[in-house]
Amino acid sequence: MFPLFYCIGIRIILCNSQSMKTIAILLFVAVAAAISGCNLYEEGATTGKTAVAKEKWFNYSLQFCSSGDCLQTATQLLGSAKSSVKCAFYAFDEKVISEIPDSASAEIVVDKEAKAADANLSFASVYKAKSRGIMHSKYCIIDDTAVMTGSFNPTLAAKKDYNNVIIINSTAIASFYSSNFEKLKHSSKNKTPTAAAVANRKPLRKAILNNTAVEVYFCPEDGCAEALIMELRNANQTILFAAYSFTHPRIADELIMKASEGIAVKGVIEKSTTNSEYSKHAAMMANGIKIRLESSKRLMHHKFFVIDNETVITGSFNPTQNGDERNDENMLIIRSRDVAAKYAKEFNAIGVIEKFMLPSQLRSA
């Protein structure tokens, strides 16, 4: 039987006859399931509870920091809060957080080693996350009705770097993130799932916003790499990716396999991260994947994939093993041609085809 959560104040009237009670309950279930925004929870074979939420509108805004002011976007959103702000950031500037109104309760989780972890804020409660790796998530929940996430840490130093900020107005998405925030706040150490659990995993948190499907994953417990690999495996035409660091061998292998099948695979990676012995950029380039190593003054800090111009994967998750198995991360899968077109445009702006490097040019890079 599905446990139902109230979306509006519907009350079952107690009836004298058992048949009338049954009819009333069935009617309540039907109405509740039809109402936009209600969450239905069903038991999965191996994953526990799978949330599927439906809302009438897909209301979002998207900002790319190299061409717009993400810092201003973040401060304005925080300043608009009426009742509550819950943020998880690896780093932040106190000036940004100070925009939160006094009328709104404010809670912030940061990595235990981050400079902001020692911030003495009179208007906010700051918690140090005790992650197995680092607390690398980047999101804010505003009034339990909107979520801001992406690759951007709200700091002045990151203002002009290659980053993205997406704001989704959705109580369902906000509830998914709020659940993760409580875990981070109480310093529960999330565990990497077993291979068997990952292989049988269904989307843990899924919302249908109008006709747009949005899935939310939190690493390490949700197996972000496996979810990403399954999306890549279904690519039929193109894969674009932009990453700060790329060290995950299975994700790299999947891209190489897709390139061998004739799928056009192109990427942009921050050059300063490719000196690591674990970087997979050389192996991918040697197998026909066109990769540009970004070396401008702007840090290439994006973490996104665009598949077949219709699916976007974004959030704080870099395709690395630490990101998948140790860090606290968040990842969104958005199935929208409109959103995909905007991310593809950003990719083309920073990854001009003439600047892509061939394997023979790698040593001089």
N, C-alpha and C positions, 0 to 999 in steps of 0.2 A: 504494500500500500504506500502511496506517495505521501510523505509528509509535506504539507502545504504551508507556505509562509504568506502572511497577509500583505497585500499590496494596497488595498483600500479597506475601509471599515465595513466588512460584511458580517452579519451576525446570523447564525442559524437559530431560528425560533424553535424552542423546544415544543414538541408535539406530544399529544397524549398517546397516539397509536404508533406502533412500531413501523408500519408501512409508511406513514407520513414522515417519520424521522428518516427513513431510508431515502425517500424521494427528495427530502430537503437536503440531505448530505450529497446525493448525486448531483442535484442542481448546483450546489455550492462548488463542487469539484469542477463541473463544466464551465461555470462562470469564471472561476479563478484561473483556470487554464487558458481561457480566451483573453483575459485582460492583459493588455500590453504591460510589460515590466514584471510580471510574476515569474518567479523562479520555480522550476520543477526539478526535484532531485530524485534520481533513480539509482538503484544499486547496480554497479558494474561487476563483471565476473571476477576481476582481479584488482580493480582500482578503487573499490569503496564507492563513494558517492560521486556521481557525475552531474554537474550542474548545467542545465540548459535554460537560459533566460531569453525571453522575447520582449522586445520593446518596439514601439511604433516608428521611432526616428533613428537615423544614423547621423548624429549631429557632432561634427568634429572640426577642428582647425589644425593647420599644419604650418610649422615655421622651420626654415632652414637658416642656420645661424650665419653662414657666410654671406647671405644676401639680405638678412633681416636681423632685427635686434631681439635675440632670444632672451637676453637678460631682462629687457623691458617686458617681454611677454610673460616671463615667470613672475616678475614683481607685480605686474598688473593683476595676474590671476590670484596670487596670494593676497593682494590687497582687496580683492573682491569677496573674500571669505566672510560669511555671516555667522557661522556657528562653530566650524572646526576645520583644522588643517592637520593632516598627518603626512609627513614626508620621510622618505628614505633616500639619502644621498651619500655618495662617497665623500663629496666635498661641497661646501657652499660658503658664500660670503655672508657675514652677519648683516650687512646692509640690506641684502635681498630679503632675508628672513624678517627683518625689522618692519617690513611693509605689512605684515599680518596685523589686522586690526585687533585692538585690545578686547573687543567683544567676542573674538573667536578663540577657542582653546587651541593651543598649538603644541604638537608633539613631533619630534624629529629624531630619527635613528641615523647614526653615522657609523662608519667603520671605526673600530677601537683605536686604530693607529692614525687616523686622519687628524689634521690640525683642528678641524671643526669639532672634534670630539671633546675638546677642553673648553669650548665656548661657554661663557657664563651669561646665559640669556635670561633676563628676568621675566620675559613674556612667553617663554616656551620651555617645555621639558625636553631635555636632550638625553638620549640613551645611546650607549656604546654597544653596538652589536658584537656578539662573540661568535663570529663565523669561523668555520673551519679554515677558509681562505681569507678573503676580504669581503666586506659588505659593499658590493659594487652596484647594487640596484640604484635606479634613478627615477623616482616618481613622487608625486604628491597627490593626495586625495583631498578635494575641496568640498566641504559641506556634505560629504557622502553622496554627491551627485555628479562629480566630474573627476577625471584622472588626467594628470599631466605626466607624460613619460617620454622616452626617447634616449638619446645618447648624451644629453647635455647636463653637466654639473653647473648649477647656477653660480658661477664665479666670474669676476671681471676678466681674469686671465683667459678664460675659454670663450669670451664673447664673440670673437670673429673666427674661431676654429670651424672646421667642417663638422657640424653637429645637426641633429634634428630634434624638434620638440613637437609632439603630437598631443593634443588635448581632446579627449573624448567625453562628451556629456552623456553619462549613462549611470543610473543607479546600480545596474547589474555589474558593470565593469568595476565601479567603485567598491561594491561589496566583495568582489574577488580580491582586489588589492587590499582592502581593509583586513581581510583574514590573514594575508601574508604579513601585513604591518604588525599585527598583534604578535605573531610568531617572532618577528625580528625584535620587537620591543621587549619581549620577555626572554630574549636570548636563547630560544630553543635552537639547538644545533641540528640543522636538517641533514638527512643522510642521503647519499647517492643510492638510487634504487638498483636492485639487482638486474642483471641482463634479462632474466625471464619476466620480471615485472614490467620493464620498459617495453619489451617486445609485444606484450599484451595490453599495453596502455591505450585507453581511449582518451579523447580530449577531456581533461579534468574540469575545465571551466570554459564554457562556450556560451556566447550570446548571439542571438540573431537580432541585429538592430536594423529594422526595416527588412531589407533583403540582403544585408551584409553580415556575413559570419565573422565573428571575432573570437579568437581563442587566446587564452592567457596561460602562460607557463611561468613557474618559479623554479629556478635552479638552486641547489642540485636535486631537490626531491622529485621534480617533474620530468627529468630527462630531456633537457632542452635540445641537446645535440641529436638525439634520436628523432624528436619531433621535426627538427630542421631537415635531417636527412630524408625523412619520409616525404617532405614537401619537395625537396630537390629531385627525388626519385620519380616524382610524377611530372616533372617538367617535360614539355613537348617541343618547345621552340627556343626559348632564351632564358638565360640566368645572368643577372647582373648582381654584383655584390660590392660592398664597400665596408672595409674592416680596419680597425686600428691595428689589431694583431691577428695572425692566422696560424695556429699551431695544431689544430685538431686533425689527426691523421685520417680518421674515417670520413669527416666532412670533406677534406681535400680529395680523398679517393673517390667519393661520390661525384664530385665535380669533374674529376678526370674521366670517370666512366661516362658521364653525360656528354662531355666533349667528344669522346670517342664514338658516340652514337650520332654525332652530327649536330648536337645542341650547341648554339652559340653561347659560350661562357666567357664573360669579361669581368674583371675586377679591379679595384683600387685598394691599395694597402699602404699604410703609413710606413715610409722607408726606414725610419729610425728603429722600427721593431723587427726588421728583417735580418739583423745581425745575429739573432738568436739561432742556435743550432737546431732548435725545434721548429723554426719557421718553415712552412710548407710552400712558400711562394715559388722557390726554385723548381721543386718537383712539379708543381702545377704548370709553370711556364714551359718546362721541358716537354710537357704532354699536350701542348697546343692551346693552353688557356692564356688569353691576352690579359696581362696584368700591368697596371701602371703603378709605380712606386712614387707616392706623393711626397715631395721633399720641399715644399714651399714653407714660408713662415707660418702658415696656418696648419695646425695639427689636424691630420686626417683622423678624426675621432668617431666617425660614423660607425654604426653596426647595423647594416641592413642588407637584405636580399630582395630582389624583385624577380618573380618567376612568371614567365609567359605573359608579362604585362597585365597580370590580373591578381597576383597574390604578393603581399608585402610581409616580410618578417623584420621586425624592428624591436628596439628596446635597449637594454644595457648589455646584452649578451654578445661578447666577442666569440668567434669560432675557435675556442681554445679548450684544452682539457681542464685547466683550472676553472674556467668559466662554467664548464659543465659539471664538474665533480666536486669542487671545493667552495667556490664563491657563492654568495647570495646574489642572484641575478633575476631580472624579469624579462620576459619575451612575449611579444604580441604577434599573432598571425592574423592578418587582415585580408579578407578576400573581396577586393574592390578594385575595379579598373580605374576608377577616378583617383584613388589613393596611389595605386601603382604608377599611374601616369606622372604624378608629381614627384615620386621618388626616382623614376627613370629620368625625368628632366634634370633633377639634381645630380644624378650620376653622370649624365652627359656633360653637365657644366664643369665637373671636376675631373672627368675621365675622357678627355678628347681623344678620339681614336688615333690620331697621328702621334700622340705622345705615349701610346702603349709600347712597352718594350718587348723585344724578341729575346728568346733564350740566349742568343749569341751576344747580346748586349749586356747581359746580366753582370758580368765581372767588372765592367766599367761603371756600374751604377753606384 
